[in-house]
Amino acid sequence: MTTAGQLAAIDVLRARGFDGGPDFHLAELATSEEFWEDDGTRREIVEDQYQAERDGLAALLTARWGPPRDLDLGPVLERSLDGEPILEPWASLSAHTPELWLWRVDGYWIGLGVSQWDTELPFQLLAVATTVEPPEGR
């Protein structure tokens, strides 16, 4: 997907609304190959590429909406594993996305992050739109 397509996908997330469903929408903006046969070299290159793609897209969103809030999801995952109830989409995202950059736009939280479920699995550039407040840090 092109950068213009990614921006359009984020705009669609904002426009969908949440009638009768969960209070969030998630979009995979890009997905890499898997790394089953990789010695670690290709994985590192792809991770850098996905972070650079996130950074480029974030620069465009920052021009639209101002600077983002950086949400470290590591502590959110720890709290969830300790049994603390964490609302969605934050609980699920914390399992595979170490950090999100968040913008507050027209009553929505719009997030952008790089996800990977495990070292052999693909990277994903993710966008989320939600009305659910992000968890507070401790």
DSSP file with accessible surface (Angstrom, degrees, kcal/mol):
  #  RESIDUE AA STRUCTURE BP1 BP2  ACC     N-H-->O    O-->H-N    N-H-->O    O-->H-N    TCO  KAPPA ALPHA  PHI   PSI    X-CA   Y-CA   Z-CA
    1    1 A M              0   0  130      0, 0.0    28,-0.0     0, 0.0     5,-0.0   0.000 360.0 360.0 360.0 136.4    0.0    0.0    0.0
    2    2 A T     >  -     0   0   98      1,-0.1     4,-2.5     4,-0.0     5,-0.2  -0.259 360.0-105.2 -73.2 166.9    1.3    3.4   -0.9
    3    3 A T  H  > S+     0   0   69      1,-0.2     4,-2.7     2,-0.2     5,-0.2   0.914 124.9  52.5 -60.2 -41.3    1.6    6.2    1.7
    4    4 A A  H  > S+     0   0   70      1,-0.2     4,-2.4     2,-0.2    -1,-0.2   0.911 109.6  49.6 -61.1 -39.6   -1.4    7.9    0.2
    5    5 A G  H  > S+     0   0   24      2,-0.2     4,-2.4     1,-0.2    -2,-0.2   0.880 109.6  51.1 -65.8 -38.1   -3.3    4.6    0.6
    6    6 A Q  H  X S+     0   0    0     -4,-2.5     4,-2.1     2,-0.2    -2,-0.2   0.918 110.3  48.5 -65.9 -42.8   -2.2    4.3    4.2
    7    7 A L  H  X S+     0   0   29     -4,-2.7     4,-2.3     1,-0.2    -2,-0.2   0.916 111.6  50.4 -62.5 -40.7   -3.4    7.8    4.9
    8    8 A A  H  X S+     0   0   51     -4,-2.4     4,-2.3     1,-0.2    -2,-0.2   0.900 108.1  53.1 -63.6 -39.7   -6.7    7.0    3.2
    9    9 A A  H  X S+     0   0   23     -4,-2.4     4,-2.2     2,-0.2    -1,-0.2   0.901 108.8  49.6 -63.3 -39.1   -7.0    3.8    5.3
   10   10 A I  H  X S+     0   0    1     -4,-2.1     4,-1.9     2,-0.2    -1,-0.2   0.923 109.7  51.2 -65.8 -40.8   -6.5    5.8    8.5
   11   11 A D  H  X S+     0   0   55     -4,-2.3     4,-1.6     1,-0.2    -2,-0.2   0.894 108.4  52.4 -63.2 -37.0   -9.2    8.3    7.4
   12   12 A V  H  X S+     0   0   87     -4,-2.3     4,-1.4     1,-0.2    -1,-0.2   0.913 105.7  54.4 -64.8 -41.8  -11.6    5.4    6.7
   13   13 A L  H  < S+     0   0    5     -4,-2.2     4,-0.5     1,-0.2     3,-0.4   0.917 109.5  48.0 -56.9 -43.2  -11.0    4.1   10.3
   14   14 A R  H  < S+     0   0   53     -4,-1.9     3,-0.3     1,-0.2    -1,-0.2   0.834 113.3  47.8 -66.6 -32.2  -11.9    7.5   11.6
   15   15 A A  H  < S+     0   0   87     -4,-1.6    -1,-0.2     1,-0.2    -2,-0.2   0.653  92.3  79.1 -86.2 -14.1  -15.1    7.7    9.5
   16   16 A R  S  < S-     0   0  148     -4,-1.4     3,-0.3    -3,-0.4    -1,-0.2   0.791  78.2-156.2 -70.0 -30.9  -16.5    4.2   10.3
   17   17 A G        -     0   0   20     -4,-0.5    -1,-0.1    -3,-0.3     7,-0.1  -0.079  21.9-103.1  73.9 177.1  -18.0    4.8   13.7
   18   18 A F    >   +     0   0   29      5,-0.1     3,-1.4     3,-0.1     2,-0.3  -0.013  51.7 158.2-132.3  29.2  -18.6    2.2   16.3
   19   19 A D  T 3  S-     0   0  165     -3,-0.3     4,-0.0     1,-0.3     0, 0.0  -0.408  78.4 -13.7 -63.0 118.9  -22.4    1.5   16.2
   20   20 A G  T 3  S+     0   0   93     -2,-0.3    -1,-0.3     1,-0.2     3,-0.1   0.535 123.0  77.9  72.6   7.9  -23.1   -1.9   17.6
   21   21 A G  S <  S-     0   0   40     -3,-1.4    -1,-0.2     1,-0.2    -3,-0.1  -0.611  91.5 -49.5-131.9-167.0  -19.5   -3.1   17.7
   22   22 A P        -     0   0   82      0, 0.0    -1,-0.2     0, 0.0     2,-0.0  -0.242  54.0-113.2 -64.7 160.2  -16.3   -2.8   19.6
   23   23 A D  S    S+     0   0   82     65,-0.1   108,-1.6    -3,-0.1   109,-0.7  -0.026  92.3  54.7 -87.0  30.9  -15.1    0.7   20.4
   24   24 A F  E     -A  130   0A  50    106,-0.2     2,-0.4   107,-0.1   106,-0.2  -0.989  60.0-153.3-156.4 157.2  -12.1    0.3   18.1
   25   25 A H  E     -A  129   0A  23    104,-2.4   104,-2.4    -2,-0.3     2,-0.4  -0.989  13.5-161.1-130.5 142.2  -11.0   -0.5   14.5
   26   26 A L  E     -A  128   0A  75     -2,-0.4     2,-0.4   102,-0.2   102,-0.2  -0.967   4.6-169.3-125.1 138.5   -7.6   -1.9   13.6
   27   27 A A  E     -A  127   0A  20    100,-2.8   100,-2.4    -2,-0.4     2,-0.8  -0.996  20.0-140.5-131.0 134.7   -6.0   -1.8   10.1
   28   28 A E  E     -A  126   0A 118     -2,-0.4    98,-0.2    98,-0.2     3,-0.1  -0.842  20.8-179.4 -87.8 109.9   -2.9   -3.6    8.8
   29   29 A L  E     -     0   0A   4     96,-3.0     2,-0.3    -2,-0.8    97,-0.2   0.748  68.8  -0.8 -84.1 -26.1   -1.3   -1.0    6.6
   30   30 A A  E     -A  125   0A  18     95,-1.1    95,-2.3    -3,-0.1     2,-0.4  -0.953  60.7-162.2-160.8 147.2    1.6   -3.2    5.6
   31   31 A T  E     -A  124   0A  67     -2,-0.3    93,-0.2    93,-0.2     2,-0.0  -0.997  12.9-149.2-137.2 130.9    2.7   -6.8    6.4
   32   32 A S        -     0   0   15     91,-2.7     2,-0.1    -2,-0.4    -2,-0.0  -0.202  30.6 -84.9 -86.0-178.5    6.2   -8.2    5.8
   33   33 A E        -     0   0   80      1,-0.1    90,-0.4    88,-0.1    -1,-0.2  -0.276  49.7 -98.3 -75.7 170.1    7.4  -11.7    5.0
   34   34 A E        -     0   0  108     88,-0.1    87,-0.2    -2,-0.1     3,-0.2  -0.449  21.0-141.9 -85.9 168.8    8.0  -14.3    7.7
   35   35 A F    >   +     0   0   10     85,-3.4     3,-1.0    -2,-0.1    86,-0.2  -0.061  54.7 126.8-126.5  33.4   11.4  -15.1    9.0
   36   36 A W  T 3  S+     0   0  145     84,-0.4    -1,-0.1     1,-0.3    85,-0.1   0.860  85.9  33.9 -62.1 -37.8   11.5  -18.9    9.6
   37   37 A E  T 3  S+     0   0  189     -3,-0.2    -1,-0.3    83,-0.1     2,-0.2   0.314  95.3 115.7-100.8   8.5   14.7  -19.4    7.5
   38   38 A D    <   -     0   0   46     -3,-1.0    -3,-0.1     1,-0.1     0, 0.0  -0.540  58.9-148.8 -84.8 143.5   16.3  -16.1    8.5
   39   39 A D        -     0   0  132     -2,-0.2    -1,-0.1     1,-0.0    -3,-0.0   0.344  62.3 -90.5 -87.7   6.7   19.6  -16.0   10.5
   40   40 A G  S  > S+     0   0   34     -5,-0.1     4,-1.8    79,-0.1     5,-0.1   0.095 110.9  96.7 106.9 -20.9   18.4  -12.7   12.0
   41   41 A T  H  > S+     0   0   80      2,-0.2     4,-1.8     1,-0.2     5,-0.1   0.954  86.6  41.2 -67.4 -52.4   19.9  -10.5    9.3
   42   42 A R  H  > S+     0   0  101      1,-0.2     4,-2.7     2,-0.2     5,-0.2   0.903 112.2  56.7 -64.6 -39.9   16.9  -10.0    7.1
   43   43 A R  H  > S+     0   0   56      1,-0.2     4,-2.7     2,-0.2    -1,-0.2   0.920 106.5  49.3 -57.8 -45.0   14.6   -9.6   10.2
   44   44 A E  H  X S+     0   0  123     -4,-1.8     4,-2.2     2,-0.2    -1,-0.2   0.914 111.6  48.9 -63.3 -41.3   16.7   -6.7   11.5
   45   45 A I  H  X S+     0   0   77     -4,-1.8     4,-2.2     2,-0.2    -2,-0.2   0.933 113.0  46.9 -63.2 -46.0   16.6   -5.0    8.1
   46   46 A V  H  X S+     0   0    1     -4,-2.7     4,-2.8     2,-0.2     5,-0.2   0.906 109.4  53.9 -66.2 -39.6   12.8   -5.4    7.8
   47   47 A E  H  X S+     0   0   55     -4,-2.7     4,-2.4    -5,-0.2    -1,-0.2   0.942 109.8  47.9 -59.0 -45.5   12.3   -4.1   11.3
   48   48 A D  H  X S+     0   0   86     -4,-2.2     4,-2.4     1,-0.2    -1,-0.2   0.901 111.4  51.3 -61.1 -40.6   14.3   -1.0   10.5
   49   49 A Q  H  X S+     0   0   98     -4,-2.2     4,-2.5     2,-0.2    -2,-0.2   0.916 110.8  47.4 -62.9 -43.9   12.3   -0.5    7.3
   50   50 A Y  H  X S+     0   0   22     -4,-2.8     4,-2.5     2,-0.2    -1,-0.2   0.883 111.9  49.5 -68.3 -36.8    8.9   -0.8    9.1
   51   51 A Q  H  X S+     0   0   64     -4,-2.4     4,-2.7    -5,-0.2    -1,-0.2   0.913 111.6  49.6 -67.7 -37.5   10.0    1.6   11.8
   52   52 A A  H  X S+     0   0   59     -4,-2.4     4,-2.5     2,-0.2    -2,-0.2   0.900 110.7  50.0 -66.4 -38.5   11.1    4.0    9.0
   53   53 A E  H  X S+     0   0   65     -4,-2.5     4,-2.4     2,-0.2     5,-0.2   0.923 111.4  48.6 -64.9 -42.7    7.8    3.6    7.3
   54   54 A R  H  X S+     0   0   17     -4,-2.5     4,-3.0     1,-0.2    -2,-0.2   0.933 111.2  50.7 -59.6 -45.0    6.0    4.3   10.6
   55   55 A D  H  X S+     0   0   71     -4,-2.7     4,-2.0     1,-0.2    -2,-0.2   0.900 110.7  48.5 -62.1 -41.5    8.2    7.4   11.1
   56   56 A G  H  X S+     0   0   40     -4,-2.5     4,-1.5     2,-0.2    -1,-0.2   0.922 114.4  44.7 -65.1 -44.3    7.4    8.7    7.7
   57   57 A L  H  X S+     0   0    3     -4,-2.4     4,-2.3     1,-0.2    -2,-0.2   0.905 111.2  54.6 -66.1 -39.0    3.7    8.2    8.1
   58   58 A A  H  X S+     0   0    4     -4,-3.0     4,-2.8    -5,-0.2    -2,-0.2   0.874 103.1  56.5 -63.1 -36.0    3.8    9.7   11.6
   59   59 A A  H  X S+     0   0   61     -4,-2.0     4,-1.9     2,-0.2    -1,-0.2   0.910 108.5  47.1 -62.6 -39.6    5.5   12.8   10.2
   60   60 A L  H  X S+     0   0   77     -4,-1.5     4,-1.3     2,-0.2    -2,-0.2   0.909 113.5  47.5 -67.7 -41.1    2.5   13.3    7.8
   61   61 A L  H  X S+     0   0    1     -4,-2.3     4,-3.0     1,-0.2     5,-0.3   0.875 109.4  54.3 -67.9 -35.8    0.0   12.7   10.6
   62   62 A T  H  X S+     0   0   46     -4,-2.8     4,-2.5     1,-0.2    -1,-0.2   0.890 104.6  54.2 -64.4 -37.9    2.0   15.1   12.8
   63   63 A A  H  < S+     0   0   88     -4,-1.9    -1,-0.2     1,-0.2    -2,-0.2   0.862 116.1  40.2 -63.4 -33.0    1.7   17.8   10.1
   64   64 A R  H  < S+     0   0  105     -4,-1.3    -2,-0.2     2,-0.1    -1,-0.2   0.898 135.3  13.2 -76.9 -47.2   -2.1   17.2   10.2
   65   65 A W  H  < S-     0   0   63     -4,-3.0    -3,-0.2     1,-0.3    39,-0.2   0.358 103.1-108.9-120.9  -0.7   -2.8   16.8   13.9
   66   66 A G     <  -     0   0   23     -4,-2.5    -1,-0.3    -5,-0.3    -2,-0.1  -0.299  65.0 -21.4  92.3 179.2    0.3   18.0   15.8
   67   67 A P        -     0   0  115      0, 0.0     2,-0.1     0, 0.0    -8,-0.0  -0.305  68.9-124.6 -65.9 144.9    2.8   15.9   17.8
   68   68 A P        -     0   0   45      0, 0.0     2,-0.4     0, 0.0    35,-0.2  -0.382  14.2-116.1 -83.8 165.0    1.8   12.5   19.0
   69   69 A R  E     -B  102   0A  85     33,-3.4    33,-3.2    -2,-0.1     2,-0.6  -0.831  28.4-132.5 -92.8 134.9    1.8   11.0   22.5
   70   70 A D  E     -B  101   0A  97     -2,-0.4     2,-0.6    31,-0.2    31,-0.2  -0.834  20.2-164.5 -92.4 119.1    4.2    8.1   22.8
   71   71 A L  E     -B  100   0A  12     29,-3.4    29,-2.2    -2,-0.6     2,-0.7  -0.921   8.0-152.6-109.1 109.6    2.5    5.1   24.6
   72   72 A D  E     -B   99   0A  96     -2,-0.6     4,-0.4    27,-0.2    27,-0.2  -0.731   9.0-170.8 -78.1 115.0    4.8    2.4   25.8
   73   73 A L     >  +     0   0    1     25,-2.5     4,-2.4    -2,-0.7     5,-0.2   0.533  66.0  87.7 -90.0  -4.0    2.8   -0.8   25.8
   74   74 A G  H  > S+     0   0   27     24,-0.7     4,-2.3     1,-0.2    -1,-0.2   0.956  92.0  44.1 -58.1 -51.3    5.4   -2.9   27.7
   75   75 A P  H  > S+     0   0   54      0, 0.0     4,-2.4     0, 0.0    -1,-0.2   0.849 110.6  56.4 -63.4 -30.7    4.0   -1.9   31.1
   76   76 A V  H  > S+     0   0    4     -4,-0.4     4,-2.3     2,-0.2    -2,-0.2   0.928 107.4  48.4 -65.7 -42.7    0.5   -2.4   29.9
   77   77 A L  H  X S+     0   0   54     -4,-2.4     4,-2.9     2,-0.2     5,-0.2   0.935 110.8  51.0 -61.4 -45.3    1.4   -6.0   28.9
   78   78 A E  H  X S+     0   0  127     -4,-2.3     4,-1.7     1,-0.2    -2,-0.2   0.919 110.5  48.6 -59.2 -44.2    3.0   -6.5   32.4
   79   79 A R  H  <>S+     0   0   31     -4,-2.4     5,-2.3     2,-0.2    -1,-0.2   0.906 111.9  49.5 -63.0 -40.3   -0.2   -5.2   34.1
   80   80 A S  H ><5S+     0   0   42     -4,-2.3     3,-1.7     1,-0.2    -2,-0.2   0.925 110.1  49.9 -64.2 -43.9   -2.4   -7.4   32.0
   81   81 A L  H 3<5S+     0   0  130     -4,-2.9    -1,-0.2     1,-0.3    -2,-0.2   0.798 104.7  59.4 -66.2 -26.9   -0.2  -10.5   32.7
   82   82 A D  T 3<5S-     0   0  137     -4,-1.7    -1,-0.3    -5,-0.2    -2,-0.2   0.428 126.8-101.2 -80.2   0.4   -0.4   -9.7   36.4
   83   83 A G  T < 5S+     0   0   61     -3,-1.7    -3,-0.2     1,-0.3    -2,-0.1   0.443  73.7 144.1  97.9  -0.6   -4.2  -10.0   36.1
   84   84 A E      < -     0   0   53     -5,-2.3     2,-0.4    -6,-0.2    -1,-0.3  -0.565  56.5-115.8 -71.3 130.8   -5.2   -6.3   35.9
   85   85 A P        -     0   0  122      0, 0.0     2,-0.4     0, 0.0    -1,-0.1  -0.567  35.2-171.7 -70.3 123.5   -8.1   -5.8   33.6
   86   86 A I        -     0   0   24     -2,-0.4     5,-0.1    -6,-0.1     6,-0.1  -0.972  21.1-122.0-116.8 130.9   -7.0   -3.7   30.6
   87   87 A L     >  -     0   0  123     -2,-0.4     4,-1.5    46,-0.1     3,-0.5  -0.314  43.0 -73.5 -69.9 152.8   -9.6   -2.5   28.1
   88   88 A E  T  4 S+     0   0   77      1,-0.3   -65,-0.1     2,-0.2    -1,-0.1  -0.599 110.0  28.3 -80.6 147.2   -9.4   -3.3   24.4
   89   89 A P  T  > S+     0   0    3      0, 0.0     4,-2.6     0, 0.0    -1,-0.3  -0.995 120.4  57.0 -90.0   0.8   -7.8   -2.5   22.1
   90   90 A W  H  > S+     0   0    2     -3,-0.5     4,-2.1     1,-0.2    -2,-0.2   0.866 103.3  53.1 -65.9 -38.4   -4.9   -1.8   24.6
   91   91 A A  H  X S+     0   0   16     -4,-1.5     4,-0.6     2,-0.2    -1,-0.2   0.954 115.1  39.8 -62.4 -50.0   -4.7   -5.3   26.1
   92   92 A S  H >4 S+     0   0   60      1,-0.2     3,-1.2     2,-0.2     4,-0.4   0.923 114.7  52.3 -66.6 -44.6   -4.4   -7.1   22.7
   93   93 A L  H >X S+     0   0    3     -4,-2.6     4,-2.3     1,-0.2     3,-1.7   0.882 101.0  61.9 -60.2 -35.8   -2.1   -4.5   21.2
   94   94 A S  H 3< S+     0   0    7     -4,-2.1    -1,-0.2     1,-0.3    -2,-0.2   0.754  94.0  65.1 -64.7 -20.1    0.3   -4.7   24.2
   95   95 A A  T << S+     0   0   48     -3,-1.2    -1,-0.3    -4,-0.6    -2,-0.2   0.694 124.2   8.4 -75.5 -17.3    0.9   -8.4   23.3
   96   96 A H  T <4 S+     0   0   16     -3,-1.7    20,-2.6    -4,-0.4    -2,-0.2   0.415 116.7  69.0-144.5  -0.9    2.5   -7.6   20.0
   97   97 A T     <  -     0   0    1     -4,-2.3    -1,-0.2    18,-0.2    18,-0.2  -0.942  55.8-164.6-127.6 108.1    3.1   -3.9   19.6
   98   98 A P  S    S+     0   0   90      0, 0.0   -25,-2.5     0, 0.0   -24,-0.7   0.826  72.4   5.9 -65.9 -31.8    5.7   -2.4   22.0
   99   99 A E  E     -B   72   0A  57     15,-0.3    15,-0.5   -27,-0.2     2,-0.4  -0.995  59.1-157.5-150.5 153.9    4.7    1.2   21.5
  100  100 A L  E     -B   71   0A   2    -29,-2.2   -29,-3.4    -2,-0.3     2,-0.6  -0.979  15.0-140.4-127.7 144.3    2.1    3.3   19.8
  101  101 A W  E     -BC  70 112A  46     11,-2.5    11,-1.7    -2,-0.4     2,-0.4  -0.923  31.0-160.6-100.4 126.8    2.2    6.9   18.7
  102  102 A L  E     -BC  69 111A   2    -33,-3.2   -33,-3.4    -2,-0.6     2,-0.4  -0.916  16.7-171.0-119.4 137.2   -1.2    8.4   19.5
  103  103 A W  E     - C   0 110A   5      7,-2.6     7,-2.9    -2,-0.4     2,-0.7  -0.957  20.4-138.0-118.9 141.3   -3.0   11.5   18.3
  104  104 A R  E     + C   0 109A 119     -2,-0.4     2,-0.4     5,-0.2     5,-0.2  -0.892  34.9 168.9 -98.3 115.3   -6.2   12.8   19.8
  105  105 A V  E >   - C   0 108A   9      3,-2.8     3,-2.4    -2,-0.7    -2,-0.1  -0.972  60.2 -29.1-137.0 117.2   -8.5   13.8   16.8
  106  106 A D  T 3  S-     0   0  128     -2,-0.4     3,-0.1     1,-0.3    -1,-0.1   0.847 126.2 -43.6  49.5  43.2  -12.2   14.7   16.9
  107  107 A G  T 3  S+     0   0   42      1,-0.3     2,-0.3    24,-0.0    -1,-0.3   0.474 120.8 103.5  84.9  -0.3  -12.9   12.5   20.0
  108  108 A Y  E <   -C  105   0A  47     -3,-2.4    -3,-2.8    21,-0.0     2,-0.6  -0.840  66.0-135.4-111.4 153.0  -10.9    9.6   18.7
  109  109 A W  E     -CD 104 130A  24     21,-3.5    21,-2.1    -2,-0.3     2,-0.5  -0.943  22.8-163.9 -99.1 125.1   -7.5    8.2   19.6
  110  110 A I  E     -CD 103 129A   2     -7,-2.9    -7,-2.6    -2,-0.6     2,-0.3  -0.962  11.0-171.1-111.7 122.8   -5.6    7.4   16.4
  111  111 A G  E     -CD 102 128A   1     17,-2.9    17,-2.1    -2,-0.5     2,-0.4  -0.869  14.4-168.4-119.7 152.6   -2.6    5.1   16.9
  112  112 A L  E     +CD 101 127A   1    -11,-1.7   -11,-2.5    -2,-0.3     2,-0.3  -0.999  23.0 146.5-138.5 130.4    0.3    4.0   14.7
  113  113 A G  E     - D   0 126A   0     13,-2.2    13,-3.1    -2,-0.4     2,-0.5  -0.983  45.2-111.7-157.9 167.3    2.7    1.2   15.6
  114  114 A V  E     - D   0 125A  11    -15,-0.5   -15,-0.3    -2,-0.3     2,-0.3  -0.942  37.8-164.8-108.1 125.3    4.9   -1.6   14.4
  115  115 A S  E     + D   0 124A   0      9,-3.2     9,-2.2    -2,-0.5     2,-0.3  -0.817  19.2 168.1-112.5 147.8    3.7   -5.1   15.5
  116  116 A Q  E     - D   0 123A  29    -20,-2.6     7,-0.1    -2,-0.3     3,-0.1  -0.837  18.4-161.9-156.7 122.8    5.3   -8.5   15.6
  117  117 A W  S    S-     0   0  146      5,-0.5     2,-0.3    -2,-0.3     6,-0.1   0.819  78.0 -10.2 -73.7 -33.6    3.8  -11.5   17.4
  118  118 A D  S >  S-     0   0   89      4,-0.2     3,-1.5   -22,-0.1    -1,-0.2  -0.977  76.7 -95.5-161.0 163.4    7.1  -13.5   17.5
  119  119 A T  T 3  S+     0   0   67     -2,-0.3   -79,-0.1     1,-0.3     4,-0.1   0.747 122.4  46.3 -61.8 -25.3   10.6  -13.3   15.9
  120  120 A E  T 3  S+     0   0   62    -86,-0.1   -85,-3.4     2,-0.1   -84,-0.4   0.614 100.3  85.1 -88.9 -13.8    9.7  -15.7   13.1
  121  121 A L  S <  S-     0   0   52     -3,-1.5   -88,-0.1   -87,-0.2   -87,-0.0  -0.442  87.5 -87.1 -91.1 163.1    6.4  -14.0   12.2
  122  122 A P        -     0   0   28      0, 0.0    -5,-0.5     0, 0.0     2,-0.3  -0.210  33.6-119.2 -68.3 156.6    5.9  -10.9   10.0
  123  123 A F  E     - D   0 116A   4    -90,-0.4   -91,-2.7    -7,-0.1     2,-0.4  -0.650  29.8-160.8 -82.9 151.0    6.1   -7.3   11.0
  124  124 A Q  E     -AD  31 115A  27     -9,-2.2    -9,-3.2    -2,-0.3     2,-0.7  -0.999  18.4-141.1-135.3 137.6    3.0   -5.3   10.5
  125  125 A L  E     -AD  30 114A   0    -95,-2.3   -96,-3.0    -2,-0.4   -95,-1.1  -0.900  36.6-167.4 -91.9 116.8    2.5   -1.5   10.3
  126  126 A L  E     -AD  28 113A   3    -13,-3.1   -13,-2.2    -2,-0.7     2,-0.4  -0.859  19.9-166.7-113.4 146.6   -0.8   -1.1   12.3
  127  127 A A  E     -AD  27 112A   1   -100,-2.4  -100,-2.8    -2,-0.3     2,-0.4  -0.972  10.1-170.1-124.5 143.7   -3.2    1.8   12.7
  128  128 A V  E     -AD  26 111A   1    -17,-2.1   -17,-2.9    -2,-0.4     2,-0.4  -0.982   9.9-167.1-132.5 142.5   -5.9    1.9   15.3
  129  129 A A  E     +AD  25 110A   0   -104,-2.4  -104,-2.4    -2,-0.4     2,-0.3  -1.000  25.8 153.6-126.0 130.6   -8.9    4.2   15.8
  130  130 A T  E     -AD  24 109A   0    -21,-2.1   -21,-3.5    -2,-0.4  -106,-0.2  -0.992  47.8-148.4-153.4 156.7  -10.7    4.1   19.2
  131  131 A T  S    S+     0   0   59   -108,-1.6     2,-0.4    -2,-0.3  -107,-0.1   0.404  72.5 107.7-100.2  -4.3  -12.8    6.0   21.6
  132  132 A V  S    S-     0   0   18   -109,-0.7   -23,-0.1   -23,-0.1    -2,-0.1  -0.631  76.8-118.5 -79.9 126.3  -11.3    4.1   24.5
  133  133 A E        -     0   0  100     -2,-0.4   -46,-0.1     1,-0.1     3,-0.1  -0.345  32.0-108.5 -61.7 139.1   -8.9    6.1   26.6
  134  134 A P        -     0   0    4      0, 0.0    -1,-0.1     0, 0.0     2,-0.0  -0.349  43.6 -92.4 -65.4 151.0   -5.4    4.7   26.7
  135  135 A P        -     0   0   17      0, 0.0     2,-0.2     0, 0.0   -59,-0.1  -0.348  41.1-116.0 -64.6 144.4   -4.3    3.2   30.0
  136  136 A E        -     0   0  131      1,-0.1     2,-0.1    -3,-0.1    -3,-0.0  -0.533  29.7-116.0 -77.6 147.0   -2.5    5.5   32.4
  137  137 A G              0   0   64     -2,-0.2    -1,-0.1     1,-0.1   -66,-0.0  -0.316 360.0 360.0 -76.9 163.2    1.1    4.7   33.3
  138  138 A R              0   0  218     -2,-0.1    -1,-0.1     0, 0.0     0, 0.0  -0.863 360.0 360.0-108.8 360.0    2.2    3.8   36.7
